[in-house]
Amino acid sequence: MLTCRALLRLLSMYLTLHLVVIAAEFFKPFNVSYDHRALIIDGKRRMLISAGIHYPRATPEMWPDLIAKSKEGGADVIQTYVFWNGHEPVRGQFNFEGRYDLVKFVKLAGYAGLYLHLRIGPYVCAEWNFGGFPVWLRDVPGIEFRTDNAPFKEEMRHFVKKVVDLMREEMLFSWQGGPIIMLQIENEYGNIERSYGKGGKKYVKWAAKMALSLGAGVPWVMCKQPDAPDNIIDACNGYYCDGFKPNSHHKPTLWTENWDGWYTEWGGKLPHRPVEDLAFAVARFFQRGGSFQNYYMYFGGTNFGRTSGGPFYITSYDYDAPIDEYGLLSEPKWGHLKDLHAAIKLCEPALVASESPEYIKLGPKQEAHMYRLNTGREGLNLSQYGLQTRCSAFIANIDEQKAASVTFLGQTYDIPAWSVSILPDCKSTVFNTAKVGAQTSVKMKEYHLPLISKISTFQDFRSGISHTSNSWMTLKEPIGIWSENSFNFHGILEHLNVTKDQSDYLWYITRIHVSDDDISFWEEKKVHPELTVASVRDILRVFINGRLTGSMTGHWVKVVQPVQLARGYNDLVLLSQTVGLQNDGAFMEKDGAGLRGKIKLTGFRDGDIDLSKSLWTYQVGLQGEFFKIYTKENNTARWTALTHDSPSTYTWYKTYFDAPDGTDPVALDLGSMGKGQAWVNGHHIGRYWTLVAPKVGCQEHCDYCGAYNSDKCATNCGNPTQTWYHVPRSWLEASNNLLVIFEETGGNPFGISVKLHSTKIICAQVSESHYPPLWKWSHPDFHGKLPVNNMKPEMFLQCQKRHIIASIRFASYGSPQGSCQKFTRGDCHAPSSLSVILEACLGKRSCSIKISNAAFGVDPCQGVNKTLAVEARCMLSSNNGFSLL
């Protein structure tokens, strides 16, 4: 009998094959152009919402669901970078498979009916290792990155042409019936252009000319590029872009990166951007003439393997995005933005028909922008929008503290502080950025499978035989030289020149002689010798005679390390480690890693010993890496059973575990470990590190009002930055999954466990003063008319897929207090609150409840603005072969 997992995989394969067969083309071929107002798609101006998703930060099995959730959330476009170092890891050898199957990703967007913005760059930044450049690029003779340099321009042109040609061959451009409507060349070059002088100016012009010469047939953009040539659109990146104007009145206003969160460093706090402020920024952008806005990121994902940049960026790239690292919706961010997008779409007929808005000052910090529909504009087809509003308006209150009451077109509107109200008909408010009616989802990583028992049982389904093995096995990593591939050199070599970034680790080994006179000198003077390294990046470990004596972490920091040397010959081993290569800035090819400047030993009787030109032996990487002991295919490693001894440094561990039942995302809890890397069934899930964030700098209450920065509304102070690590379901088998850990600093593998990540609690709080559901405004039953007097606000609750509402923990219609998981009844409460919610929601995946006295059969407190607050618990459905937890 097929398992549920097997059935799901077969269904996924069937759907993929079915789509391939039926989709000869995704759209009827159409052209894309632009004017000063917007992109023009198939002859029509469009207001476009884009969702940023980076295909390598997820698995191909995750892509369809991520794209579907983006579309459901109101996106018209999927945006992604193209990652050069993933596609050309070796010069001239290309990879477009697995997580780097760019063609498949673009096609999936097309299958979903979405457009695609392809940011080729090929420099991407993106907190990605080396900014997306392949490390071999450093070794091209005479090369200098991102300037008027012939070797660089030739390599860049070759890769960009490779991508454009591939997209054309696969019929993926809009004029071929494909989803690609726009491309990007370079990326935020304006930040560093001045560093290159005249060479930078020439490079910008060359890059634009080169891109256009490839004949892609769709517009090209350059972001953060004030001097973008006339035939390239310059675009904005930032937290706010409502004040941005392109460098020509012939170009539309585009926002390529709306930073809806921020990235995180090891030992850092977790950034969070309030959805009220994010919605405010988006509404202001469209209010003031914007026409294309992309969320960076809509789904952030995971820096699998060694792809995180930095240095010191964590493995998670969650980015506080509307879809979290595991593919689950982050509420209320996703839901509130969905409502915002629906409101903007209601205004689209007027927005695209107006050449510019009419500005109306309503107060010292209040203003309106009104767009009037020009019905005579050639090519405008109102029926395509399903709504015939002839005027749309945005009313903004940019005061950071005070709400305001304003009069607009003879009608009074109350606008909360730091918010925008959207009026698709210039009369009826359908959305305000500060009024969040979307549900809040509380995600939990639930304890599932500890890996602590001495015996672990698993079943080999191929043979039907059950096996047992020791829960944890161990293997020591040699310190220093471990292979014949080591080599000698007089002097200190730059880290990347030796490793070519094939490993984080590079060993430097030399021998020091200590005389009897040195020992006598130290005893007499009561001093100790010290190792001094002029500059180190990222991590340096110092070993004397096989014993770890010191560590240093930093970005080009000086190291002064006391050392204990014995009489005679001493082996000095320096282990240089990278934690993600630099991903931004000028002259990246010159930055490098490892050790730099003089290395010397001080405190000797006859003076300092300069080791900078001594004979050193170099060893790249780890023995375990070289033999790939993290794969099931490796049978040569001599593993031994692990006992509950004290933690050990530079040690490999392995065990086996069964995949949790169901389809909830899976995480490894590595909070008991120190620093290292982890693999599951040979897949590298990334670096781990339990560095702790500062105890100060987090806010108990987050005020969304006012300009956002990455330190505002941060969380997780005093805790490890990251302890849970995503293991994609597609990397797991039903049983006998191999987990291999390389631990550097001495963690406890017996504390590792497998956990399920899911949304278990959902809450919502909606009052009578909220607005009716956005979908009702454009529903066919209303024949495009606004508004309908009897339309009421509604609460909408929904569990994640394959889950149902199993219980109601709180329900009160009246004057409830508090927030999610802290709701309490107020003085006003309808006795029927719980029974109404149970009848509407229990046992269902989703439900909606009108916020009205009629729905609850009573007015619990006349003359009071009433609110419905609900907290519900979701559980796995018993349908379709799944059991209720």
Secondary structure as the mmCIF struct_conf table of DSSP 4:
data_model
#
loop_
_struct_conf.conf_type_id
_struct_conf.id
_struct_conf.beg_label_comp_id
_struct_conf.beg_label_asym_id
_struct_conf.beg_label_seq_id
_struct_conf.end_label_comp_id
_struct_conf.end_label_asym_id
_struct_conf.end_label_seq_id
HELX_RH_AL_P HELX_RH_AL_P1 CYS A 4 ILE A 22
BEND BEND1 ALA A 24 ALA A 24
BEND BEND2 PHE A 26 LYS A 28
STRN STRN1 VAL A 32 TYR A 34
BEND BEND3 HIS A 36 ARG A 37
STRN STRN2 LEU A 39 ILE A 41
TURN_TY1_P TURN_TY1_P1 ASP A 42 GLY A 43
STRN STRN3 LYS A 44 ARG A 46
STRN STRN4 LEU A 48 ILE A 53
HELX_RH_3T_P HELX_RH_3T_P1 TYR A 55 ARG A 57
BEND BEND4 ALA A 58 ALA A 58
TURN_TY1_P TURN_TY1_P2 PRO A 60 MET A 62
HELX_RH_AL_P HELX_RH_AL_P2 TRP A 63 GLU A 72
TURN_TY1_P TURN_TY1_P3 GLY A 73 GLY A 74
BEND BEND5 ASP A 76 ASP A 76
STRN STRN5 VAL A 77 TYR A 81
HELX_RH_AL_P HELX_RH_AL_P3 TRP A 84 HIS A 87
BEND BEND6 PRO A 89 PRO A 89
STRN STRN6 VAL A 90 VAL A 90
TURN_TY1_P TURN_TY1_P4 ARG A 91 GLY A 92
STRN STRN7 GLN A 93 GLN A 93
BEND BEND7 GLU A 97 GLU A 97
HELX_RH_3T_P HELX_RH_3T_P2 GLY A 98 TYR A 100
HELX_RH_AL_P HELX_RH_AL_P4 LEU A 102 TYR A 111
TURN_TY1_P TURN_TY1_P5 ALA A 112 GLY A 113
STRN STRN8 TYR A 115 GLY A 121
BEND BEND8 PRO A 122 PRO A 122
TURN_TY1_P TURN_TY1_P6 ALA A 126 GLU A 127
STRN STRN9 TRP A 128 TRP A 128
HELX_RH_3T_P HELX_RH_3T_P3 ASN A 129 GLY A 132
HELX_RH_3T_P HELX_RH_3T_P4 VAL A 135 ASP A 139
BEND BEND9 VAL A 140 VAL A 140
TURN_TY1_P TURN_TY1_P7 PRO A 141 GLY A 142
TURN_TY1_P TURN_TY1_P8 PHE A 145 ARG A 146
BEND BEND10 THR A 147 ASP A 148
HELX_RH_AL_P HELX_RH_AL_P5 ALA A 150 GLU A 169
TURN_TY1_P TURN_TY1_P9 GLU A 170 MET A 171
STRN STRN10 PHE A 173 PHE A 173
HELX_RH_3T_P HELX_RH_3T_P5 SER A 174 GLN A 176
TURN_TY1_P TURN_TY1_P10 GLY A 177 GLY A 177
BEND BEND11 PRO A 179 PRO A 179
STRN STRN11 ILE A 180 ILE A 185
BEND BEND12 GLU A 186 GLU A 186
BEND BEND13 GLU A 188 GLU A 188
HELX_RH_3T_P HELX_RH_3T_P6 TYR A 189 ASN A 191
TURN_TY1_P TURN_TY1_P11 ILE A 192 ILE A 192
HELX_RH_3T_P HELX_RH_3T_P7 GLU A 193 TYR A 196
TURN_TY1_P TURN_TY1_P12 GLY A 197 GLY A 197
HELX_RH_AL_P HELX_RH_AL_P6 LYS A 198 SER A 213
TURN_TY1_P TURN_TY1_P13 LEU A 214 LEU A 214
BEND BEND14 VAL A 218 VAL A 218
STRN STRN12 TRP A 220 CYS A 223
TURN_TY1_P TURN_TY1_P14 LYS A 224 LYS A 224
TURN_TY1_P TURN_TY1_P15 PRO A 226 ASP A 227
TURN_TY1_P TURN_TY1_P16 ASP A 230 ASN A 231
BEND BEND15 ILE A 232 ILE A 232
STRN STRN13 ILE A 233 GLY A 238
BEND BEND16 TYR A 239 TYR A 239
TURN_TY1_P TURN_TY1_P17 ASP A 242 GLY A 243
BEND BEND17 ASN A 247 SER A 248
TURN_TY1_P TURN_TY1_P18 HIS A 249 HIS A 250
BEND BEND18 LYS A 251 LYS A 251
STRN STRN14 LEU A 254 TRP A 259
BEND BEND19 ASP A 260 GLY A 261
STRN STRN15 GLU A 265 GLU A 265
TURN_TY1_P TURN_TY1_P19 TRP A 266 GLY A 267
HELX_LH_PP_P HELX_LH_PP_P1 LYS A 269 LYS A 269
STRN STRN16 LEU A 270 LEU A 270
HELX_LH_PP_P HELX_LH_PP_P2 PRO A 271 PRO A 271
HELX_RH_AL_P HELX_RH_AL_P7 VAL A 275 GLN A 287
TURN_TY1_P TURN_TY1_P20 ARG A 288 GLY A 289
STRN STRN17 PHE A 292 PHE A 299
STRN STRN18 THR A 302 THR A 302
TURN_TY1_P TURN_TY1_P21 GLY A 305 ARG A 306
STRN STRN19 SER A 308 SER A 308
STRN STRN20 GLY A 310 GLY A 310
TURN_TY1_P TURN_TY1_P22 PRO A 311 PHE A 312
STRN STRN21 TYR A 313 TYR A 313
BEND BEND20 THR A 315 THR A 315
STRN STRN22 SER A 316 SER A 316
TURN_TY1_P TURN_TY1_P23 TYR A 319 ASP A 320
BEND BEND21 PRO A 322 PRO A 322
STRN STRN23 ILE A 323 ILE A 323
TURN_TY1_P TURN_TY1_P24 GLU A 325 TYR A 326
BEND BEND22 GLY A 327 GLY A 327
STRN STRN24 LEU A 329 LEU A 329
TURN_TY1_P TURN_TY1_P25 GLU A 331 PRO A 332
HELX_RH_AL_P HELX_RH_AL_P8 LYS A 333 ALA A 353
BEND BEND23 GLU A 355 SER A 356
HELX_LH_PP_P HELX_LH_PP_P3 PRO A 357 PRO A 357
STRN STRN25 GLU A 358 GLY A 363
TURN_TY1_P TURN_TY1_P26 PRO A 364 LYS A 365
STRN STRN26 GLN A 366 ARG A 372
TURN_TY1_P TURN_TY1_P27 THR A 375 GLY A 376
BEND BEND24 ARG A 377 ARG A 377
TURN_TY1_P TURN_TY1_P28 GLU A 378 GLY A 379
HELX_RH_3T_P HELX_RH_3T_P8 LEU A 382 TYR A 385
TURN_TY1_P TURN_TY1_P29 GLY A 386 GLY A 386
BEND BEND25 ARG A 390 ARG A 390
STRN STRN27 CYS A 391 ASN A 397
BEND BEND26 GLU A 400 GLN A 401
STRN STRN28 ALA A 404 PHE A 408
TURN_TY1_P TURN_TY1_P30 LEU A 409 GLY A 410
STRN STRN29 GLN A 411 ILE A 415
TURN_TY1_P TURN_TY1_P31 ALA A 417 TRP A 418
STRN STRN30 SER A 419 LEU A 423
TURN_TY1_P TURN_TY1_P32 PRO A 424 ASP A 425
BEND BEND27 CYS A 426 LYS A 427
STRN STRN31 PHE A 431 ASN A 432
TURN_TY1_P TURN_TY1_P33 THR A 433 ALA A 434
BEND BEND28 ALA A 438 ALA A 438
STRN STRN32 THR A 440 PRO A 450
BEND BEND29 SER A 453 LYS A 454
STRN STRN33 ILE A 455 ASP A 460
TURN_TY1_P TURN_TY1_P34 PHE A 461 GLY A 464
STRN STRN34 ILE A 465 ASN A 470
BEND BEND30 SER A 471 SER A 471
STRN STRN35 MET A 473 LYS A 476
HELX_LH_PP_P HELX_LH_PP_P4 GLU A 477 PRO A 478
BEND BEND31 ILE A 479 GLY A 480
BEND BEND32 SER A 483 SER A 483
TURN_TY1_P TURN_TY1_P35 GLU A 484 ASN A 485
STRN STRN36 PHE A 487 HIS A 490
BEND BEND33 GLY A 491 GLY A 491
HELX_LH_PP_P HELX_LH_PP_P5 ILE A 492 GLU A 494
HELX_RH_AL_P HELX_RH_AL_P9 HIS A 495 THR A 499
TURN_TY1_P TURN_TY1_P36 LYS A 500 ASP A 501
BEND BEND34 GLN A 502 GLN A 502
BEND BEND35 ASP A 504 ASP A 504
STRN STRN37 TYR A 505 VAL A 514
HELX_RH_AL_P HELX_RH_AL_P10 ASP A 516 LYS A 525
TURN_TY1_P TURN_TY1_P37 LYS A 526 LYS A 526
STRN STRN38 GLU A 530 ILE A 544
TURN_TY1_P TURN_TY1_P38 ASN A 545 GLY A 546
STRN STRN39 ARG A 547 PRO A 562
BEND BEND36 ARG A 567 ARG A 567
STRN STRN40 GLY A 568 GLN A 577
BEND BEND37 VAL A 579 GLY A 580
STRN STRN41 GLN A 582 GLN A 582
BEND BEND38 ASP A 584 ALA A 586
HELX_RH_3T_P HELX_RH_3T_P9 MET A 588 LYS A 590
TURN_TY1_P TURN_TY1_P39 ASP A 591 ASP A 591
STRN STRN42 GLY A 594 THR A 602
TURN_TY1_P TURN_TY1_P40 ARG A 605 ASP A 606
STRN STRN43 ILE A 609 ASP A 610
TURN_TY1_P TURN_TY1_P41 SER A 612 LYS A 613
BEND BEND39 SER A 614 SER A 614
STRN STRN44 LEU A 615 VAL A 620
BEND BEND40 GLY A 621 GLY A 621
HELX_RH_AL_P HELX_RH_AL_P11 GLN A 623 PHE A 626
TURN_TY1_P TURN_TY1_P42 PHE A 627 TYR A 630
BEND BEND41 THR A 631 THR A 631
TURN_TY1_P TURN_TY1_P43 LYS A 632 GLU A 633
STRN STRN45 THR A 640 ALA A 641
HELX_LH_PP_P HELX_LH_PP_P6 LEU A 642 THR A 643
BEND BEND42 HIS A 644 HIS A 644
BEND BEND43 SER A 646 SER A 646
BEND BEND44 THR A 649 TYR A 650
STRN STRN46 THR A 651 PHE A 657
HELX_LH_PP_P HELX_LH_PP_P7 ASP A 658 PRO A 660
BEND BEND45 ASP A 661 ASP A 664
STRN STRN47 VAL A 666 ASP A 669
TURN_TY1_P TURN_TY1_P44 GLY A 671 SER A 672
STRN STRN48 LYS A 675 VAL A 680
TURN_TY1_P TURN_TY1_P45 ASN A 681 GLY A 682
STRN STRN49 HIS A 683 TRP A 689
HELX_LH_PP_P HELX_LH_PP_P8 LEU A 691 LEU A 691
STRN STRN50 VAL A 692 VAL A 692
HELX_LH_PP_P HELX_LH_PP_P9 ALA A 693 PRO A 694
BEND BEND46 LYS A 695 GLY A 697
BEND BEND47 GLU A 700 HIS A 701
BEND BEND48 GLY A 706 GLY A 706
TURN_TY1_P TURN_TY1_P46 SER A 710 CYS A 713
STRN STRN51 THR A 715 THR A 715
TURN_TY1_P TURN_TY1_P47 CYS A 717 GLY A 718
BEND BEND49 ASN A 719 ASN A 719
STRN STRN52 PRO A 720 PRO A 720
BEND BEND50 THR A 721 THR A 721
STRN STRN53 TRP A 724 VAL A 727
HELX_RH_3T_P HELX_RH_3T_P10 ARG A 729 TRP A 731
BEND BEND51 ALA A 734 SER A 735
STRN STRN54 ASN A 737 GLU A 743
BEND BEND52 GLU A 744 THR A 745
HELX_RH_3T_P HELX_RH_3T_P11 PRO A 749 GLY A 751
STRN STRN55 SER A 753 SER A 767
TURN_TY1_P TURN_TY1_P48 GLU A 768 SER A 769
BEND BEND53 HIS A 770 HIS A 770
HELX_LH_PP_P HELX_LH_PP_P10 TYR A 771 PRO A 773
HELX_RH_AL_P HELX_RH_AL_P12 LEU A 774 TRP A 777
TURN_TY1_P TURN_TY1_P49 SER A 778 SER A 778
HELX_RH_3T_P HELX_RH_3T_P12 PRO A 780 PHE A 782
TURN_TY1_P TURN_TY1_P50 HIS A 783 GLY A 784
TURN_TY1_P TURN_TY1_P51 ASN A 789 ASN A 790
STRN STRN56 GLU A 794 GLN A 798
HELX_LH_PP_P HELX_LH_PP_P11 CYS A 799 GLN A 800
TURN_TY1_P TURN_TY1_P52 LYS A 801 ARG A 802
STRN STRN57 HIS A 803 GLY A 814
STRN STRN58 GLN A 817 GLN A 817
BEND BEND54 GLY A 818 GLY A 818
TURN_TY1_P TURN_TY1_P53 CYS A 820 GLN A 821
STRN STRN59 THR A 824 THR A 824
BEND BEND55 ASP A 827 ASP A 827
STRN STRN60 HIS A 829 HIS A 829
TURN_TY1_P TURN_TY1_P54 PRO A 831 SER A 832
HELX_RH_AL_P HELX_RH_AL_P13 SER A 833 CYS A 841
TURN_TY1_P TURN_TY1_P55 LEU A 842 GLY A 843
BEND BEND56 ARG A 845 ARG A 845
STRN STRN61 SER A 846 LYS A 850
BEND BEND57 SER A 852 SER A 852
HELX_RH_AL_P HELX_RH_AL_P14 ASN A 853 PHE A 856
TURN_TY1_P TURN_TY1_P56 GLY A 857 GLY A 857
BEND BEND58 VAL A 858 VAL A 858
BEND BEND59 PRO A 860 CYS A 861
TURN_TY1_P TURN_TY1_P57 GLN A 862 GLY A 863
BEND BEND60 VAL A 864 VAL A 864
STRN STRN62 THR A 867 LEU A 876
BEND BEND61 SER A 878 ASN A 879
TURN_TY1_P TURN_TY1_P58 ASN A 880 GLY A 881
HELX_LH_PP_P HELX_LH_PP_P12 PHE A 882 LEU A 884
#
